[in-house]
Amino acid sequence: MSEIRSIKPPIYELAVLREGRWTFIPSSRLLPGDIVCVTTNNPVVPADMLILAGSSAVVNESMLTGESTPNLKESILSSSDIKLDCRGAHKDNILFSGTRLVLTKPPTAPDSGILRKAPYKQGAICYVLRTGFDTV
């Protein structure tokens, strides 16, 4: 088990929305609840993330599932009264930690100025669900 824990994902700068503005932080400093903008420039997805705001992504999950075909992931429908099911109904709305982004698509119509000010115009906007060993 200590060998597994010693394997660390690459750390890189990531765009995160904190205190009402976009800033860059090391991926190792992400917290559950952060809003991030991810792109194909990121080596791996650093945490489990829910895709938001009309964004979508194509992701290679072969290291988790063994599937050789990349999967399309789309944003979750806006609804505050749903219970998130990460392994079932909503798995196609989540980017899982350790997977690789092949393609990202920004929100089709950013509904707030803060999303329009995201640092990457081709990035997908996501909500961090879990980090570290708490990922699915």
KERODO-435948 format. One record per residue: z negated, x negated, y of N, C-alpha, C, CB in turn; residue in three letters; residue number from 0. Coordinates in nm, 3 decimals, always signed. Each point is the difference from the previous one (the first is absolute). Glycine has a CB too. Layout:
BEGIN
+---------+---------+---------+---------+---------+----------+---------+---------+---------+---------+---------+----------+------+------+
|    n_up |  n_east | n_north |   ca_up | ca_east | ca_north |    c_up |  c_east | c_north |   cb_up | cb_east | cb_north | resn | resi |
+---------+---------+---------+---------+---------+----------+---------+---------+---------+---------+---------+----------+------+------+
|       Z |       X |       Y |       Z |       X |        Y |       Z |       X |       Y |       Z |       X |        Y |  ALA |  NUM |
...
+---------+---------+---------+---------+---------+----------+---------+---------+---------+---------+---------+----------+------+------+
END
This chain:
BEGIN
+---------+---------+---------+---------+---------+----------+---------+---------+---------+---------+---------+----------+------+------+
|    n_up |  n_east | n_north |   ca_up | ca_east | ca_north |    c_up |  c_east | c_north |   cb_up | cb_east | cb_north | resn | resi |
+---------+---------+---------+---------+---------+----------+---------+---------+---------+---------+---------+----------+------+------+
|  +0.000 |  -0.082 |  -0.119 |  +0.000 |  +0.082 |   +0.119 |  +0.000 |  -0.087 |  +0.126 |  -0.120 |  +0.180 |   -0.126 |  MET |    0 |
|  +0.055 |  -0.295 |  +0.120 |  -0.003 |  -0.086 |   +0.118 |  +0.139 |  -0.053 |  +0.033 |  -0.236 |  -0.064 |   -0.054 |  SER |    1 |
|  +0.319 |  +0.043 |  -0.050 |  +0.138 |  -0.045 |   +0.025 |  +0.078 |  +0.106 |  +0.076 |  -0.007 |  -0.140 |   -0.208 |  GLU |    2 |
|  -0.011 |  +0.265 |  +0.170 |  +0.070 |  +0.109 |   +0.068 |  -0.045 |  +0.009 |  +0.145 |  +0.020 |  +0.126 |   -0.218 |  ILE |    3 |
|  -0.149 |  -0.135 |  +0.241 |  -0.052 |  +0.008 |   +0.137 |  +0.044 |  -0.118 |  +0.086 |  -0.196 |  +0.126 |   -0.089 |  ARG |    4 |
|  +0.229 |  -0.238 |  +0.025 |  +0.041 |  -0.117 |   +0.078 |  +0.146 |  +0.010 |  +0.047 |  -0.164 |  -0.137 |   -0.130 |  SER |    5 |
|  +0.241 |  +0.228 |  +0.070 |  +0.138 |  +0.020 |   +0.043 |  -0.003 |  +0.080 |  +0.129 |  +0.088 |  -0.007 |   -0.239 |  ILE |    6 |
|  -0.038 |  -0.053 |  +0.345 |  -0.004 |  +0.066 |   +0.130 |  +0.140 |  +0.031 |  +0.048 |  -0.213 |  -0.118 |   +0.055 |  LYS |    7 |
|  +0.232 |  +0.237 |  +0.001 |  +0.132 |  +0.031 |   +0.057 |  +0.023 |  -0.084 |  +0.125 |  -0.012 |  +0.235 |   -0.092 |  PRO |    8 |
|  +0.138 |  -0.253 |  +0.129 |  +0.027 |  -0.078 |   +0.122 |  -0.057 |  +0.071 |  +0.122 |  +0.208 |  -0.094 |   -0.105 |  PRO |    9 |
|  -0.257 |  +0.016 |  +0.200 |  -0.053 |  +0.055 |   +0.125 |  +0.106 |  -0.023 |  +0.108 |  -0.243 |  -0.044 |   -0.068 |  ILE |   10 |
|  +0.272 |  +0.147 |  +0.144 |  +0.101 |  -0.009 |   +0.105 |  -0.040 |  +0.092 |  +0.115 |  +0.181 |  -0.055 |   -0.169 |  TYR |   11 |
|  -0.118 |  +0.036 |  +0.283 |  -0.027 |  +0.083 |   +0.117 |  +0.062 |  +0.138 |  -0.020 |  -0.007 |  -0.204 |   +0.149 |  GLU |   12 |
|  -0.067 |  +0.307 |  -0.113 |  +0.043 |  +0.137 |   -0.019 |  -0.028 |  +0.080 |  +0.126 |  -0.042 |  -0.017 |   -0.249 |  LEU |   13 |
|  +0.134 |  +0.106 |  +0.286 |  -0.018 |  +0.084 |   +0.118 |  -0.095 |  +0.115 |  -0.034 |  +0.232 |  -0.060 |   +0.085 |  ALA |   14 |
|  -0.338 |  +0.074 |  -0.006 |  -0.100 |  +0.105 |   -0.023 |  -0.033 |  +0.068 |  +0.133 |  -0.096 |  -0.127 |   -0.199 |  VAL |   15 |
|  +0.074 |  +0.256 |  +0.192 |  -0.037 |  +0.078 |   +0.118 |  -0.152 |  +0.007 |  +0.005 |  +0.215 |  +0.137 |   -0.009 |  LEU |   16 |
|  -0.273 |  -0.204 |  +0.107 |  -0.145 |  +0.001 |   +0.018 |  -0.032 |  +0.021 |  +0.147 |  -0.032 |  -0.152 |   -0.200 |  ARG |   17 |
|  -0.067 |  +0.237 |  +0.223 |  -0.044 |  +0.030 |   +0.136 |  +0.117 |  +0.044 |  +0.089 |  -0.185 |  -0.166 |   -0.027 |  GLU |   18 |
|  +0.276 |  +0.244 |  -0.031 |  +0.109 |  +0.058 |   +0.077 |  +0.116 |  -0.091 |  +0.033 |  -0.169 |  +0.143 |   +0.090 |  GLY |   19 |
|  +0.171 |  -0.263 |  -0.148 |  +0.114 |  -0.089 |   +0.028 |  +0.035 |  -0.079 |  -0.126 |  -0.067 |  -0.017 |   +0.245 |  ARG |   20 |
|  +0.194 |  -0.024 |  -0.250 |  +0.048 |  -0.080 |   -0.113 |  -0.039 |  -0.145 |  +0.021 |  +0.192 |  +0.159 |   -0.037 |  TRP |   21 |
|  -0.241 |  -0.220 |  -0.069 |  -0.038 |  -0.141 |   +0.002 |  +0.034 |  -0.060 |  -0.136 |  -0.187 |  +0.042 |   +0.170 |  THR |   22 |
|  +0.178 |  -0.172 |  -0.181 |  +0.028 |  -0.067 |   -0.128 |  -0.128 |  -0.062 |  -0.053 |  +0.238 |  -0.047 |   +0.070 |  PHE |   23 |
|  -0.264 |  +0.070 |  -0.199 |  -0.118 |  -0.056 |   -0.066 |  +0.043 |  -0.056 |  -0.135 |  -0.155 |  +0.164 |   +0.119 |  ILE |   24 |
|  +0.074 |  -0.253 |  -0.178 |  +0.030 |  -0.046 |   -0.136 |  -0.013 |  +0.118 |  -0.097 |  -0.083 |  -0.234 |   +0.056 |  PRO |   25 |
|  +0.170 |  +0.240 |  -0.153 |  -0.002 |  +0.110 |   -0.097 |  -0.134 |  +0.008 |  -0.074 |  +0.248 |  -0.024 |   -0.026 |  SER |   26 |
|  -0.319 |  -0.085 |  +0.017 |  -0.130 |  -0.002 |   -0.067 |  -0.108 |  +0.073 |  +0.080 |  +0.064 |  -0.216 |   -0.105 |  SER |   27 |
|  -0.036 |  +0.249 |  +0.231 |  -0.098 |  +0.066 |   +0.086 |  +0.023 |  +0.151 |  +0.012 |  -0.020 |  -0.213 |   +0.127 |  ARG |   28 |
|  +0.111 |  +0.267 |  -0.206 |  +0.024 |  +0.144 |   +0.002 |  -0.123 |  +0.076 |  -0.046 |  +0.243 |  -0.039 |   -0.042 |  LEU |   29 |
|  -0.261 |  +0.158 |  +0.099 |  -0.111 |  +0.087 |   -0.037 |  +0.054 |  +0.137 |  -0.038 |  -0.157 |  -0.126 |   +0.153 |  LEU |   30 |
|  +0.091 |  +0.195 |  -0.246 |  +0.041 |  +0.138 |   -0.027 |  -0.006 |  +0.080 |  +0.131 |  -0.085 |  -0.016 |   -0.240 |  PRO |   31 |
|  +0.188 |  +0.094 |  +0.263 |  +0.009 |  +0.078 |   +0.123 |  +0.091 |  -0.060 |  +0.105 |  -0.227 |  +0.076 |   -0.047 |  GLY |   32 |
|  +0.266 |  -0.202 |  +0.031 |  +0.093 |  -0.063 |   +0.094 |  +0.137 |  +0.066 |  -0.009 |  -0.126 |  -0.218 |   -0.018 |  ASP |   33 |
|  +0.195 |  +0.224 |  +0.131 |  +0.140 |  +0.042 |   +0.006 |  +0.081 |  -0.128 |  +0.015 |  -0.053 |  +0.230 |   +0.104 |  ILE |   34 |
|  +0.150 |  -0.251 |  -0.192 |  +0.078 |  -0.123 |   +0.001 |  +0.149 |  +0.030 |  +0.004 |  -0.182 |  -0.116 |   -0.127 |  VAL |   35 |
|  +0.258 |  +0.016 |  +0.168 |  +0.146 |  +0.007 |   -0.001 |  +0.048 |  -0.109 |  -0.095 |  +0.014 |  +0.092 |   +0.242 |  CYS |   36 |
|  +0.041 |  -0.053 |  -0.357 |  +0.044 |  -0.097 |   -0.100 |  +0.152 |  -0.008 |  -0.003 |  -0.207 |  +0.044 |   -0.136 |  VAL |   37 |
|  +0.257 |  -0.163 |  +0.104 |  +0.144 |  -0.023 |   -0.008 |  +0.032 |  -0.081 |  -0.125 |  +0.020 |  +0.010 |   +0.252 |  THR |   38 |
|  +0.109 |  -0.029 |  -0.276 |  +0.042 |  -0.082 |   -0.113 |  -0.029 |  -0.148 |  +0.024 |  +0.178 |  +0.167 |   -0.051 |  THR |   39 |
|  -0.217 |  -0.204 |  +0.172 |  -0.040 |  -0.139 |   +0.028 |  -0.135 |  -0.033 |  -0.062 |  +0.130 |  +0.009 |   +0.213 |  ASN |   40 |
|  -0.209 |  +0.094 |  -0.247 |  -0.130 |  -0.023 |   -0.061 |  +0.021 |  -0.038 |  -0.146 |  -0.111 |  +0.165 |   +0.158 |  ASN |   41 |
|  +0.050 |  -0.275 |  -0.206 |  +0.025 |  -0.046 |   -0.137 |  -0.041 |  +0.101 |  -0.107 |  -0.033 |  -0.230 |   +0.084 |  PRO |   42 |
|  -0.082 |  +0.292 |  -0.068 |  -0.047 |  +0.103 |   -0.093 |  -0.077 |  +0.104 |  +0.081 |  -0.011 |  -0.165 |   -0.195 |  VAL |   43 |
|  -0.004 |  +0.282 |  +0.137 |  -0.083 |  +0.103 |   +0.062 |  -0.145 |  -0.045 |  -0.018 |  +0.171 |  +0.190 |   -0.045 |  VAL |   44 |
|  -0.248 |  -0.208 |  +0.154 |  -0.133 |  -0.059 |   -0.011 |  -0.112 |  +0.095 |  -0.039 |  +0.078 |  -0.157 |   +0.167 |  PRO |   45 |
|  -0.052 |  +0.288 |  -0.170 |  -0.103 |  +0.099 |   -0.031 |  +0.070 |  +0.128 |  -0.044 |  -0.163 |  -0.102 |   +0.167 |  ALA |   46 |
|  +0.088 |  +0.194 |  -0.224 |  +0.057 |  +0.131 |   -0.030 |  +0.013 |  +0.075 |  +0.132 |  -0.102 |  +0.005 |   -0.235 |  ASP |   47 |
|  +0.223 |  +0.049 |  +0.262 |  +0.027 |  +0.062 |   +0.129 |  +0.074 |  +0.132 |  -0.018 |  +0.008 |  -0.226 |   +0.107 |  MET |   48 |
|  -0.047 |  +0.324 |  -0.029 |  +0.067 |  +0.130 |   +0.004 |  +0.107 |  -0.005 |  +0.108 |  -0.208 |  +0.120 |   -0.082 |  LEU |   49 |
|  +0.331 |  -0.085 |  +0.048 |  +0.110 |  -0.003 |   +0.097 |  -0.012 |  +0.122 |  +0.091 |  +0.151 |  -0.125 |   -0.163 |  ILE |   50 |
|  -0.142 |  +0.100 |  +0.294 |  -0.018 |  +0.104 |   +0.101 |  +0.124 |  +0.022 |  +0.085 |  -0.240 |  -0.057 |   +0.004 |  LEU |   51 |
|  +0.234 |  +0.158 |  +0.076 |  +0.086 |  +0.020 |   +0.117 |  +0.149 |  +0.001 |  -0.028 |  -0.176 |  -0.105 |   +0.126 |  ALA |   52 |
|  +0.217 |  +0.161 |  -0.239 |  +0.143 |  +0.008 |   -0.026 |  +0.063 |  -0.130 |  -0.045 |  +0.007 |  +0.177 |   +0.166 |  GLY |   53 |
|  -0.088 |  -0.280 |  -0.189 |  +0.050 |  -0.128 |   -0.049 |  +0.035 |  +0.012 |  -0.148 |  -0.139 |  -0.125 |   +0.171 |  SER |   54 |
|  +0.215 |  +0.028 |  -0.219 |  +0.026 |  -0.010 |   -0.144 |  +0.021 |  -0.146 |  -0.035 |  +0.102 |  +0.233 |   -0.006 |  SER |   55 |
|  -0.105 |  -0.262 |  -0.124 |  +0.017 |  -0.138 |   -0.045 |  +0.056 |  +0.000 |  -0.142 |  -0.191 |  -0.077 |   +0.147 |  ALA |   56 |
|  +0.262 |  -0.028 |  -0.178 |  +0.041 |  -0.027 |   -0.138 |  -0.083 |  -0.119 |  -0.044 |  +0.241 |  +0.092 |   +0.031 |  VAL |   57 |
|  -0.307 |  -0.079 |  -0.144 |  -0.096 |  -0.102 |   -0.042 |  +0.024 |  -0.040 |  -0.146 |  -0.167 |  +0.091 |   +0.165 |  VAL |   58 |
|  +0.150 |  -0.220 |  -0.191 |  +0.010 |  -0.054 |   -0.135 |  -0.141 |  +0.000 |  -0.059 |  +0.203 |  -0.145 |   +0.058 |  ASN |   59 |
|  -0.226 |  +0.232 |  -0.156 |  -0.132 |  +0.012 |   -0.063 |  -0.001 |  -0.061 |  -0.140 |  -0.041 |  +0.207 |   +0.133 |  GLU |   60 |
|  +0.141 |  -0.291 |  -0.164 |  +0.012 |  -0.051 |   -0.136 |  -0.124 |  -0.076 |  -0.046 |  +0.244 |  -0.014 |   +0.036 |  SER |   61 |
|  -0.314 |  -0.051 |  +0.056 |  -0.120 |  -0.073 |   -0.041 |  -0.114 |  +0.092 |  -0.040 |  +0.069 |  -0.183 |   +0.151 |  MET |   62 |
|  -0.061 |  +0.312 |  -0.113 |  -0.102 |  +0.096 |   -0.041 |  +0.045 |  +0.087 |  -0.116 |  -0.083 |  +0.001 |   +0.234 |  LEU |   63 |
|  +0.210 |  +0.041 |  -0.230 |  +0.048 |  +0.099 |   -0.095 |  +0.096 |  -0.054 |  -0.105 |  -0.029 |  +0.164 |   +0.177 |  THR |   64 |
|  +0.091 |  -0.279 |  -0.150 |  +0.100 |  -0.055 |   -0.090 |  +0.139 |  +0.058 |  +0.022 |  -0.181 |  -0.034 |   -0.163 |  GLY |   65 |
|  +0.191 |  +0.133 |  +0.252 |  +0.131 |  +0.060 |   +0.029 |  +0.086 |  -0.099 |  +0.076 |  -0.102 |  +0.230 |   +0.005 |  GLU |   66 |
|  +0.228 |  -0.239 |  -0.041 |  +0.089 |  -0.096 |   +0.066 |  +0.068 |  +0.060 |  +0.123 |  +0.037 |  -0.109 |   -0.220 |  SER |   67 |
|  -0.042 |  +0.240 |  +0.236 |  +0.066 |  +0.067 |   +0.112 |  -0.100 |  +0.023 |  +0.113 |  +0.162 |  +0.110 |   -0.158 |  THR |   68 |
|  -0.128 |  -0.151 |  +0.281 |  -0.089 |  +0.029 |   +0.114 |  -0.016 |  +0.151 |  +0.020 |  +0.071 |  -0.217 |   +0.108 |  PRO |   69 |
|  -0.184 |  +0.257 |  -0.052 |  -0.032 |  +0.141 |   +0.020 |  +0.000 |  +0.036 |  +0.147 |  -0.134 |  -0.003 |   -0.209 |  ASN |   70 |
|  +0.181 |  +0.124 |  +0.239 |  -0.006 |  +0.053 |   +0.136 |  -0.137 |  +0.062 |  +0.022 |  +0.249 |  +0.043 |   +0.003 |  LEU |   71 |
|  -0.312 |  -0.080 |  +0.107 |  -0.129 |  +0.057 |   +0.040 |  +0.019 |  +0.065 |  +0.136 |  -0.133 |  -0.175 |   -0.131 |  LYS |   72 |
|  +0.085 |  +0.297 |  +0.146 |  +0.017 |  +0.073 |   +0.125 |  -0.135 |  +0.040 |  +0.057 |  +0.223 |  +0.083 |   -0.077 |  GLU |   73 |
|  -0.222 |  -0.047 |  +0.206 |  -0.125 |  +0.038 |   +0.065 |  -0.053 |  +0.131 |  -0.057 |  +0.073 |  -0.119 |   +0.209 |  SER |   74 |
|  -0.203 |  +0.130 |  -0.204 |  -0.065 |  +0.121 |   -0.047 |  +0.023 |  +0.110 |  +0.104 |  -0.176 |  -0.133 |   -0.128 |  ILE |   75 |
|  +0.185 |  +0.256 |  +0.081 |  +0.016 |  +0.112 |   +0.092 |  -0.127 |  +0.014 |  +0.082 |  +0.158 |  +0.117 |   -0.158 |  LEU |   76 |
|  -0.143 |  -0.083 |  +0.283 |  -0.115 |  +0.015 |   +0.089 |  -0.081 |  +0.122 |  -0.041 |  +0.126 |  -0.109 |   +0.189 |  SER |   77 |
|  -0.243 |  +0.084 |  -0.240 |  -0.091 |  +0.108 |   -0.037 |  -0.139 |  -0.059 |  -0.012 |  +0.182 |  +0.128 |   -0.121 |  SER |   78 |
|  -0.274 |  -0.073 |  +0.195 |  -0.135 |  -0.054 |   -0.001 |  -0.087 |  +0.062 |  -0.109 |  +0.022 |  -0.041 |   +0.244 |  SER |   79 |
|  +0.028 |  +0.143 |  -0.313 |  -0.083 |  +0.068 |   -0.097 |  +0.033 |  -0.036 |  -0.145 |  -0.020 |  +0.184 |   +0.163 |  ASP |   80 |
|  +0.088 |  -0.296 |  -0.185 |  +0.033 |  -0.040 |   -0.136 |  -0.095 |  -0.108 |  -0.049 |  +0.240 |  +0.060 |   +0.040 |  ILE |   81 |
|  -0.258 |  -0.065 |  -0.170 |  -0.078 |  -0.107 |   -0.061 |  +0.099 |  -0.102 |  -0.054 |  -0.196 |  +0.155 |   -0.058 |  LYS |   82 |
|  +0.182 |  -0.279 |  +0.100 |  +0.092 |  -0.106 |   -0.038 |  -0.017 |  -0.035 |  -0.148 |  -0.004 |  -0.089 |   +0.235 |  LEU |   83 |
|  +0.114 |  +0.090 |  -0.309 |  +0.002 |  -0.033 |   -0.142 |  +0.087 |  -0.124 |  -0.018 |  -0.034 |  +0.245 |   -0.068 |  ASP |   84 |
|  -0.026 |  -0.363 |  +0.076 |  +0.073 |  -0.128 |   +0.000 |  +0.075 |  -0.027 |  -0.129 |  -0.169 |  -0.086 |   +0.155 |  CYS |   85 |
|  +0.119 |  +0.133 |  -0.266 |  +0.063 |  -0.030 |   -0.129 |  +0.089 |  +0.113 |  -0.050 |  -0.194 |  -0.143 |   -0.053 |  ARG |   86 |
|  +0.194 |  +0.254 |  +0.124 |  +0.078 |  +0.115 |   -0.045 |  +0.098 |  +0.047 |  +0.105 |  -0.189 |  +0.066 |   -0.143 |  GLY |   87 |
|  +0.157 |  +0.046 |  +0.204 |  +0.092 |  +0.069 |   +0.091 |  +0.046 |  -0.083 |  +0.118 |  -0.111 |  +0.207 |   -0.067 |  ALA |   88 |
|  +0.029 |  -0.301 |  +0.114 |  +0.035 |  -0.075 |   +0.121 |  +0.036 |  -0.146 |  -0.025 |  -0.150 |  +0.152 |   +0.121 |  HIS |   89 |
|  +0.173 |  -0.191 |  -0.246 |  +0.030 |  -0.141 |   -0.026 |  +0.132 |  -0.043 |  +0.063 |  -0.126 |  +0.018 |   -0.213 |  LYS |   90 |
|  +0.216 |  +0.077 |  +0.241 |  +0.126 |  -0.033 |   +0.067 |  -0.014 |  -0.010 |  +0.151 |  +0.120 |  +0.113 |   -0.186 |  ASP |   91 |
|  -0.242 |  -0.095 |  +0.236 |  -0.028 |  -0.012 |   +0.143 |  -0.084 |  -0.124 |  +0.030 |  +0.013 |  +0.249 |   +0.021 |  ASN |   92 |
|  -0.042 |  -0.329 |  -0.124 |  -0.091 |  -0.113 |   +0.015 |  +0.068 |  -0.131 |  -0.036 |  -0.193 |  +0.150 |   -0.051 |  ILE |   93 |
|  +0.173 |  -0.251 |  +0.135 |  +0.040 |  -0.137 |   -0.030 |  -0.122 |  -0.065 |  -0.064 |  +0.172 |  -0.014 |   +0.193 |  LEU |   94 |
|  -0.155 |  -0.041 |  -0.312 |  -0.113 |  -0.059 |   -0.071 |  -0.008 |  -0.150 |  +0.025 |  +0.019 |  +0.178 |   -0.174 |  PHE |   95 |
|  -0.140 |  -0.226 |  +0.184 |  -0.027 |  -0.142 |   +0.025 |  +0.070 |  -0.087 |  -0.104 |  -0.221 |  +0.060 |   +0.104 |  SER |   96 |
|  +0.283 |  -0.168 |  -0.058 |  +0.065 |  -0.096 |   -0.088 |  +0.146 |  +0.028 |  -0.025 |  -0.217 |  -0.030 |   -0.104 |  GLY |   97 |
|  +0.266 |  +0.147 |  +0.145 |  +0.141 |  +0.031 |   -0.018 |  +0.082 |  -0.061 |  +0.115 |  -0.059 |  +0.214 |   -0.122 |  THR |   98 |
|  +0.190 |  -0.217 |  +0.106 |  +0.088 |  -0.062 |   +0.101 |  +0.091 |  +0.105 |  +0.063 |  -0.007 |  -0.218 |   -0.126 |  ARG |   99 |
|  +0.015 |  +0.212 |  +0.259 |  +0.087 |  +0.091 |   +0.074 |  +0.144 |  -0.051 |  -0.006 |  -0.190 |  +0.065 |   +0.153 |  LEU |  100 |
|  +0.282 |  +0.023 |  -0.187 |  +0.142 |  -0.032 |   -0.005 |  +0.068 |  +0.049 |  +0.128 |  +0.000 |  +0.013 |   -0.252 |  VAL |  101 |
|  -0.044 |  +0.103 |  +0.301 |  +0.059 |  +0.062 |   +0.118 |  -0.105 |  +0.088 |  +0.067 |  +0.232 |  -0.005 |   -0.103 |  LEU |  102 |
|  -0.237 |  +0.005 |  +0.234 |  -0.089 |  +0.091 |   +0.072 |  +0.080 |  +0.078 |  +0.102 |  -0.196 |  -0.154 |   -0.033 |  THR |  103 |
|  +0.153 |  +0.276 |  +0.058 |  +0.065 |  +0.085 |   +0.098 |  -0.106 |  +0.052 |  +0.095 |  +0.184 |  +0.066 |   -0.163 |  LYS |  104 |
|  -0.162 |  -0.081 |  +0.294 |  -0.100 |  +0.045 |   +0.097 |  -0.005 |  +0.152 |  +0.007 |  +0.035 |  -0.210 |   +0.131 |  PRO |  105 |
|  -0.135 |  +0.264 |  -0.062 |  -0.006 |  +0.145 |   +0.018 |  +0.129 |  +0.051 |  +0.064 |  -0.251 |  -0.012 |   +0.022 |  PRO |  106 |
|  +0.298 |  +0.128 |  -0.068 |  +0.123 |  +0.056 |   +0.053 |  -0.018 |  +0.047 |  +0.144 |  +0.064 |  +0.069 |   -0.230 |  THR |  107 |
|  -0.178 |  -0.016 |  +0.262 |  -0.028 |  +0.045 |   +0.137 |  -0.146 |  -0.027 |  +0.030 |  +0.180 |  +0.179 |   -0.011 |  ALA |  108 |
|  -0.213 |  -0.299 |  +0.058 |  -0.140 |  -0.030 |   +0.028 |  -0.058 |  +0.104 |  +0.095 |  +0.044 |  -0.245 |   -0.034 |  PRO |  109 |
|  -0.153 |  +0.308 |  -0.008 |  -0.054 |  +0.109 |   +0.079 |  -0.101 |  -0.045 |  +0.105 |  +0.037 |  +0.144 |   -0.194 |  ASP |  110 |
|  -0.068 |  -0.271 |  +0.199 |  -0.090 |  -0.045 |   +0.105 |  +0.049 |  -0.132 |  +0.056 |  -0.193 |  +0.119 |   -0.109 |  SER |  111 |
|  +0.158 |  -0.145 |  +0.233 |  +0.042 |  -0.123 |   +0.065 |  -0.045 |  -0.124 |  -0.072 |  -0.005 |  +0.122 |   +0.212 |  GLY |  112 |
|  -0.111 |  -0.115 |  -0.275 |  -0.055 |  -0.118 |   -0.066 |  +0.089 |  -0.040 |  -0.119 |  -0.233 |  +0.067 |   +0.071 |  ILE |  113 |
|  +0.292 |  +0.030 |  -0.140 |  +0.089 |  -0.033 |   -0.111 |  +0.131 |  -0.057 |  +0.050 |  -0.105 |  +0.181 |   -0.137 |  LEU |  114 |
|  +0.150 |  -0.131 |  +0.251 |  +0.123 |  -0.054 |   +0.059 |  -0.019 |  -0.145 |  +0.043 |  +0.064 |  +0.230 |   +0.077 |  ARG |  115 |
|  -0.189 |  -0.269 |  -0.052 |  -0.029 |  -0.137 |   +0.044 |  -0.031 |  -0.094 |  -0.117 |  -0.085 |  +0.095 |   +0.214 |  LYS |  116 |
|  +0.108 |  -0.048 |  -0.336 |  -0.024 |  -0.087 |   -0.117 |  +0.085 |  -0.125 |  +0.015 |  -0.051 |  +0.200 |   -0.148 |  ALA |  117 |
|  -0.002 |  -0.316 |  +0.109 |  +0.069 |  -0.127 |   +0.023 |  +0.130 |  -0.018 |  -0.077 |  -0.221 |  -0.093 |   +0.043 |  PRO |  118 |
|  +0.237 |  +0.163 |  -0.153 |  +0.122 |  -0.014 |   -0.079 |  +0.073 |  +0.134 |  -0.001 |  -0.105 |  -0.180 |   -0.145 |  TYR |  119 |
|  +0.226 |  +0.181 |  +0.193 |  +0.076 |  +0.124 |   +0.006 |  +0.043 |  +0.049 |  -0.138 |  +0.080 |  -0.067 |   +0.226 |  LYS |  120 |
|  -0.073 |  -0.021 |  -0.324 |  +0.038 |  +0.040 |   -0.136 |  -0.119 |  +0.007 |  -0.094 |  +0.222 |  -0.103 |   +0.039 |  GLN |  121 |
|  -0.342 |  +0.101 |  +0.014 |  -0.119 |  +0.002 |   -0.084 |  -0.042 |  +0.140 |  -0.039 |  -0.071 |  -0.208 |   +0.108 |  GLY |  122 |
|  +0.000 |  +0.218 |  -0.219 |  -0.058 |  +0.126 |   -0.044 |  -0.145 |  +0.005 |  +0.046 |  +0.155 |  +0.011 |   -0.202 |  ALA |  123 |
|  -0.196 |  +0.104 |  +0.255 |  -0.137 |  +0.018 |   +0.047 |  -0.084 |  +0.051 |  -0.117 |  +0.077 |  +0.048 |   +0.239 |  ILE |  124 |
|  -0.190 |  -0.115 |  -0.264 |  -0.084 |  +0.034 |   -0.116 |  -0.148 |  +0.002 |  +0.038 |  +0.171 |  -0.102 |   -0.151 |  CYS |  125 |
|  -0.248 |  +0.173 |  +0.069 |  -0.145 |  +0.010 |   +0.013 |  -0.062 |  -0.076 |  -0.117 |  +0.014 |  +0.226 |   +0.120 |  TYR |  126 |
|  -0.100 |  -0.323 |  -0.092 |  -0.063 |  -0.080 |   -0.106 |  -0.105 |  +0.084 |  -0.072 |  +0.042 |  -0.214 |   +0.131 |  VAL |  127 |
|  -0.025 |  +0.229 |  -0.262 |  -0.094 |  +0.077 |   -0.082 |  -0.108 |  -0.089 |  -0.061 |  +0.183 |  +0.161 |   -0.049 |  LEU |  128 |
|  -0.140 |  -0.270 |  -0.016 |  -0.092 |  -0.089 |   -0.071 |  +0.047 |  -0.143 |  +0.015 |  -0.059 |  +0.182 |   -0.165 |  ARG |  129 |
|  -0.036 |  -0.275 |  +0.162 |  +0.031 |  -0.142 |   +0.007 |  -0.069 |  -0.074 |  -0.114 |  +0.027 |  +0.015 |   +0.251 |  THR |  130 |
|  +0.014 |  -0.139 |  -0.276 |  -0.067 |  -0.086 |   -0.097 |  -0.005 |  +0.057 |  -0.140 |  -0.132 |  -0.085 |   +0.185 |  GLY |  131 |
|  +0.019 |  +0.070 |  -0.251 |  -0.015 |  +0.044 |   -0.138 |  -0.020 |  +0.151 |  -0.012 |  -0.096 |  -0.222 |   -0.053 |  PHE |  132 |
|  +0.096 |  +0.294 |  +0.166 |  -0.013 |  +0.145 |   -0.004 |  +0.135 |  +0.069 |  -0.014 |  -0.204 |  -0.020 |   +0.138 |  ASP |  133 |
|  +0.315 |  -0.056 |  -0.143 |  +0.131 |  +0.062 |   -0.009 |  +0.022 |  +0.060 |  -0.138 |  +0.088 |  -0.162 |   +0.169 |  THR |  134 |
|  +0.007 |  +0.256 |  -0.177 |  +0.028 |  +0.069 |   -0.126 |  +0.062 |  -0.094 |  -0.101 |  +0.031 |  +0.213 |   +0.123 |  VAL |  135 |
+---------+---------+---------+---------+---------+----------+---------+---------+---------+---------+---------+----------+------+------+
END
